[in-house]
């Protein structure tokens, strides 16, 4: 029994990390695409906790362009999370258990990571919130409040919709 529990824990870690890497690829990929479209892409910097897309310094974009560069990636990942949540009944019909597990964790990460990052973790690390605030000329508190509300709502969705559908019916 203990061996099965260990495999289940290892599986959860594996799929959580895989979901996180998928999020990183999509989130930072959107930053890269937007930076290329705006003609400000400089490169990518590997950091201990992820990667950072580098743009021209001093900033040659501002206003809405800066807000789009900084905020579109989080909006897109959240929207993808909602889409995957809506597709959950179809996803559960897939015969591949690993694919179902992967999509469960991707949905979980996409729904929660950016809202938590921009509402709470941004107190300690900054990042995307700086560009959103500078670009839109709005207070940090407003951005944090909006993303906190999204985080609370998405946590509700995870507890009431995502988890019951996948775990109760599928034992992910």
PLY file of the C-alpha trace (Angstrom):
ply
format ascii 1.0
element vertex 172
property float x
property float y
property float z
element edge 171
property int vertex1
property int vertex2
end_header
0.00 0.00 0.00
2.84 2.39 0.86
4.48 1.79 -2.56
1.25 2.77 -4.33
1.02 5.94 -2.22
4.65 6.81 -3.06
3.95 6.31 -6.78
0.87 8.51 -6.51
2.87 11.27 -4.77
5.66 11.03 -7.33
3.08 11.18 -10.11
1.53 14.32 -8.62
4.93 16.00 -8.38
5.82 14.97 -11.91
2.59 16.29 -13.43
2.69 19.48 -11.33
6.20 20.18 -12.60
5.12 19.34 -16.15
2.13 21.69 -15.79
4.45 24.39 -14.44
6.84 23.96 -17.37
3.92 24.19 -19.78
2.83 27.39 -18.07
6.36 28.77 -18.28
6.55 27.96 -21.99
3.18 29.60 -22.78
3.54 32.57 -20.42
7.06 33.51 -21.47
6.30 32.60 -25.08
3.57 35.25 -25.14
6.06 37.80 -23.76
8.50 36.86 -26.55
5.86 37.10 -29.30
4.62 40.49 -28.05
8.17 41.82 -27.69
8.95 40.70 -31.24
5.75 42.31 -32.55
6.64 45.59 -30.82
10.26 45.37 -32.01
11.76 45.47 -28.50
12.91 41.86 -28.02
16.46 41.60 -26.68
16.68 38.01 -25.48
15.95 35.62 -22.62
17.68 35.50 -19.26
17.73 32.28 -17.21
17.04 32.95 -13.53
17.06 30.58 -10.54
13.24 30.71 -10.38
12.41 30.81 -14.08
13.21 32.90 -17.11
12.85 36.56 -17.95
12.21 37.98 -21.39
14.50 40.93 -21.93
13.32 44.01 -23.81
15.16 47.13 -24.91
16.41 49.33 -22.10
15.74 52.12 -21.56
12.14 51.26 -22.31
11.11 52.26 -25.79
7.51 51.24 -25.23
5.07 52.58 -22.72
1.39 53.01 -22.12
-0.84 50.28 -23.43
2.01 48.55 -25.27
3.91 48.09 -22.02
0.74 46.88 -20.29
0.06 44.43 -23.13
3.64 43.15 -23.04
3.43 42.64 -19.28
-0.17 41.52 -18.84
-1.27 39.60 -21.91
0.61 36.46 -20.90
-1.25 36.17 -17.59
-4.61 36.86 -19.21
-3.94 34.23 -21.86
-2.91 31.53 -19.39
-6.01 32.16 -17.28
-8.25 32.04 -20.38
-6.60 28.77 -21.46
-7.27 27.45 -17.95
-10.97 28.35 -18.30
-11.06 26.69 -21.72
-9.51 23.50 -20.38
-11.95 23.52 -17.47
-14.87 23.80 -19.89
-13.40 20.96 -21.96
-12.95 18.68 -18.92
-15.92 16.42 -19.77
-14.45 15.81 -23.24
-10.93 15.42 -21.87
-12.16 12.72 -19.49
-13.29 10.68 -22.49
-9.69 10.43 -23.72
-8.31 6.92 -23.31
-4.83 8.05 -22.28
-4.58 8.32 -18.48
-1.24 10.20 -18.64
-2.74 12.79 -21.00
-5.75 13.26 -18.71
-3.46 13.73 -15.70
-1.30 16.18 -17.62
-4.31 18.25 -18.70
-5.69 18.25 -15.14
-2.46 19.72 -13.78
-2.09 22.17 -16.67
-5.63 23.39 -15.96
-4.85 23.70 -12.25
-1.62 25.63 -12.81
-3.07 27.89 -15.52
-6.02 28.83 -13.32
-4.01 29.58 -10.19
-0.39 30.52 -10.87
-0.66 33.96 -12.48
-3.49 35.23 -10.26
-1.54 34.21 -7.14
1.71 35.58 -8.55
0.25 38.97 -9.50
-1.83 39.39 -6.34
0.42 38.03 -3.60
3.88 37.01 -4.77
4.34 40.34 -6.58
4.79 41.97 -3.16
8.17 40.24 -3.04
9.36 39.91 -6.65
7.66 42.54 -8.83
7.87 41.42 -12.43
4.84 41.68 -14.71
2.89 43.83 -12.28
5.40 46.65 -12.76
4.72 46.87 -16.50
0.95 46.67 -16.02
0.98 49.46 -13.43
3.37 51.67 -15.41
1.62 51.05 -18.70
-1.89 51.73 -17.45
-0.87 54.34 -14.85
-2.93 52.65 -12.16
-2.13 51.76 -8.53
-0.47 48.48 -7.61
-3.30 47.84 -5.17
-5.87 47.87 -7.95
-3.98 45.30 -10.03
-3.39 43.13 -6.96
-7.06 43.38 -5.95
-8.29 42.35 -9.41
-5.90 39.40 -9.59
-6.70 38.42 -5.99
-10.40 38.32 -6.87
-9.54 36.16 -9.89
-7.39 33.91 -7.67
-10.23 33.44 -5.17
-12.75 32.74 -7.94
-10.38 30.34 -9.69
-9.65 28.54 -6.42
-13.40 28.13 -6.01
-13.55 26.69 -9.56
-10.72 24.29 -8.79
-12.37 23.07 -5.57
-15.95 22.92 -6.84
-15.52 22.08 -10.54
-12.06 20.84 -11.52
-11.19 18.59 -8.59
-14.56 16.81 -8.38
-14.68 16.13 -12.12
-11.17 14.74 -12.44
-10.34 13.29 -9.08
-13.65 11.87 -7.98
-14.41 10.37 -11.37
-10.84 9.68 -12.44
-8.66 9.30 -9.33
-5.92 11.61 -10.70
0 1
1 2
2 3
3 4
4 5
5 6
6 7
7 8
8 9
9 10
10 11
11 12
12 13
13 14
14 15
15 16
16 17
17 18
18 19
19 20
20 21
21 22
22 23
23 24
24 25
25 26
26 27
27 28
28 29
29 30
30 31
31 32
32 33
33 34
34 35
35 36
36 37
37 38
38 39
39 40
40 41
41 42
42 43
43 44
44 45
45 46
46 47
47 48
48 49
49 50
50 51
51 52
52 53
53 54
54 55
55 56
56 57
57 58
58 59
59 60
60 61
61 62
62 63
63 64
64 65
65 66
66 67
67 68
68 69
69 70
70 71
71 72
72 73
73 74
74 75
75 76
76 77
77 78
78 79
79 80
80 81
81 82
82 83
83 84
84 85
85 86
86 87
87 88
88 89
89 90
90 91
91 92
92 93
93 94
94 95
95 96
96 97
97 98
98 99
99 100
100 101
101 102
102 103
103 104
104 105
105 106
106 107
107 108
108 109
109 110
110 111
111 112
112 113
113 114
114 115
115 116
116 117
117 118
118 119
119 120
120 121
121 122
122 123
123 124
124 125
125 126
126 127
127 128
128 129
129 130
130 131
131 132
132 133
133 134
134 135
135 136
136 137
137 138
138 139
139 140
140 141
141 142
142 143
143 144
144 145
145 146
146 147
147 148
148 149
149 150
150 151
151 152
152 153
153 154
154 155
155 156
156 157
157 158
158 159
159 160
160 161
161 162
162 163
163 164
164 165
165 166
166 167
167 168
168 169
169 170
170 171
